[in-house]
Amino acid sequence: MKRFRNNLIAVDQGSSVMFSDFANNGPMWAGDGPREAVTMVEFAEPYLHPPMVHVSISMWDTGGDTNQRADLRVEKITETGCALVFRTWGDSRVARIRADWMAIGEIADDDAWDVG
């Protein structure tokens, strides 16, 4: 559990189409074996510390003739952004993925002075 020291908690959120590989026969749709797509997210304002980030698949378009394998996670979380990472493997055919994310953490207080 993460505890916050003050009441200056900020929530930032967004939605990202990570790829659309059907139209151009890209690797997520036409490839096989391990594949990965990374989308960088930049927060609207920097946090004091790396925030807690939640990510979920909000839309996925897959081929119905193969197994549907998906791993979506957040990596490289910093005060200013993070990386959304989608992975699939085997013979899975993924045409498109849209990921929704939400970051929650402390922000700076413009009225607080650092006198130390």
Kinemage of the C-alpha trace (Angstrom):
@kinemage 1
@onewidth
@group {chain A} dominant
@subgroup {mainchain}
@vectorlist {calphas} color= white
{ca met a 1} P 0.000 0.000 0.000
{ca lys a 2} L 1.231 3.449 -0.802
{ca arg a 3} L 0.485 6.209 1.721
{ca phe a 4} L 0.492 9.867 0.733
{ca arg a 5} L 1.787 12.589 3.044
{ca asn a 6} L -0.534 15.371 1.989
{ca asn a 7} L -3.821 16.178 0.395
{ca leu a 8} L -2.290 17.227 -2.920
{ca ile a 9} L -3.167 14.067 -4.782
{ca ala a 10} L -3.445 14.274 -8.551
{ca val a 11} L -5.126 11.871 -10.942
{ca asp a 12} L -4.154 11.906 -14.605
{ca gln a 13} L -5.656 9.599 -17.198
{ca gly a 14} L -5.589 8.879 -20.873
{ca ser a 15} L -6.273 6.445 -23.679
{ca ser a 16} L -3.782 5.279 -26.312
{ca val a 17} L -4.222 3.197 -29.441
{ca met a 18} L -0.976 1.270 -29.119
{ca phe a 19} L -0.974 -0.082 -32.681
{ca ser a 20} L -3.249 -0.867 -35.608
{ca asp a 21} L -1.557 -3.652 -37.568
{ca phe a 22} L -4.431 -5.104 -39.596
{ca ala a 23} L -4.434 -2.596 -42.475
{ca asn a 24} L -0.669 -2.747 -43.072
{ca asn a 25} L -0.229 -6.460 -42.216
{ca gly a 26} L 2.070 -5.455 -39.339
{ca pro a 27} L 3.863 -7.822 -36.961
{ca met a 28} L 1.111 -8.059 -34.335
{ca trp a 29} L -1.316 -9.231 -37.011
{ca ala a 30} L 0.866 -11.160 -39.461
{ca gly a 31} L 3.795 -12.213 -37.262
{ca asp a 32} L 4.226 -15.105 -34.903
{ca gly a 33} L 6.292 -15.830 -31.836
{ca pro a 34} L 7.091 -13.199 -29.195
{ca arg a 35} L 6.086 -9.647 -30.188
{ca glu a 36} L 5.988 -6.398 -28.265
{ca ala a 37} L 4.596 -2.882 -28.735
{ca val a 38} L 5.569 0.046 -26.488
{ca thr a 39} L 3.736 3.361 -26.165
{ca met a 40} L 5.225 6.186 -24.126
{ca val a 41} L 2.894 8.246 -21.923
{ca glu a 42} L 3.701 11.740 -20.703
{ca phe a 43} L 1.794 12.987 -17.646
{ca ala a 44} L 0.116 16.412 -17.795
{ca glu a 45} L 2.217 17.586 -14.812
{ca pro a 46} L 5.153 15.998 -13.016
{ca tyr a 47} L 4.521 14.126 -9.777
{ca leu a 48} L 6.750 14.464 -6.695
{ca his a 49} L 7.553 10.736 -6.907
{ca pro a 50} L 6.698 8.070 -9.474
{ca pro a 51} L 2.909 7.653 -9.195
{ca met a 52} L 0.856 4.504 -9.010
{ca val a 53} L -0.265 3.675 -12.560
{ca his a 54} L -3.116 1.380 -13.554
{ca val a 55} L -3.558 0.189 -17.142
{ca ser a 56} L -6.284 -1.871 -18.809
{ca ile a 57} L -7.277 -2.945 -22.285
{ca ser a 58} L -10.216 -0.795 -23.354
{ca met a 59} L -10.462 -2.199 -26.890
{ca trp a 60} L -8.915 -5.147 -28.605
{ca asp a 61} L -9.486 -6.518 -32.049
{ca thr a 62} L -8.126 -10.016 -32.549
{ca gly a 63} L -8.280 -12.787 -35.092
{ca gly a 64} L -10.746 -15.492 -34.068
{ca asp a 65} L -8.887 -18.345 -35.728
{ca thr a 66} L -6.011 -18.482 -33.204
{ca asn a 67} L -5.545 -18.340 -29.445
{ca gln a 68} L -5.856 -14.885 -27.937
{ca arg a 69} L -2.777 -14.187 -25.837
{ca ala a 70} L -2.122 -10.812 -24.243
{ca asp a 71} L 0.085 -9.272 -21.585
{ca leu a 72} L -0.362 -5.558 -20.872
{ca arg a 73} L 1.683 -3.807 -18.220
{ca val a 74} L 3.232 -0.513 -17.190
{ca glu a 75} L 7.020 -0.205 -17.067
{ca lys a 76} L 9.593 2.530 -16.474
{ca ile a 77} L 7.340 4.722 -14.315
{ca thr a 78} L 8.919 8.097 -13.549
{ca glu a 79} L 7.646 11.411 -12.201
{ca thr a 80} L 6.922 12.575 -15.751
{ca gly a 81} L 5.678 9.506 -17.603
{ca cys a 82} L 5.697 5.769 -18.181
{ca ala a 83} L 5.755 3.083 -20.850
{ca leu a 84} L 2.708 0.971 -21.739
{ca val a 85} L 3.925 -2.420 -22.935
{ca phe a 86} L 1.743 -4.918 -24.816
{ca arg a 87} L 3.088 -8.385 -25.527
{ca thr a 88} L 1.714 -11.376 -27.370
{ca trp a 89} L 3.244 -14.659 -28.508
{ca gly a 90} L 2.632 -17.862 -30.415
{ca asp a 91} L 0.223 -17.636 -33.334
{ca ser a 92} L -1.994 -14.916 -31.789
{ca arg a 93} L -3.223 -12.350 -34.310
{ca val a 94} L -3.891 -8.929 -32.822
{ca ala a 95} L -5.172 -6.216 -35.154
{ca arg a 96} L -5.510 -3.329 -32.673
{ca ile a 97} L -5.165 -2.550 -28.985
{ca arg a 98} L -6.327 0.529 -27.110
{ca ala a 99} L -5.089 0.889 -23.536
{ca asp a 100} L -6.575 3.190 -20.889
{ca trp a 101} L -4.309 4.309 -18.057
{ca met a 102} L -4.651 6.218 -14.796
{ca ala a 103} L -1.839 7.686 -12.680
{ca ile a 104} L -2.376 8.648 -9.031
{ca gly a 105} L 0.212 10.372 -6.877
{ca glu a 106} L 1.412 13.432 -5.004
{ca ile a 107} L 2.014 16.732 -6.752
{ca ala a 108} L 3.874 19.811 -5.603
{ca asp a 109} L 2.086 22.462 -3.567
{ca asp a 110} L 2.771 25.861 -5.132
{ca asp a 111} L 2.101 27.472 -1.724
{ca ala a 112} L 4.575 25.263 0.172
{ca trp a 113} L 8.001 26.809 0.537
{ca asp a 114} L 11.157 24.775 0.875
{ca val a 115} L 13.088 26.666 3.569
{ca gly a 116} L 15.450 23.823 4.374
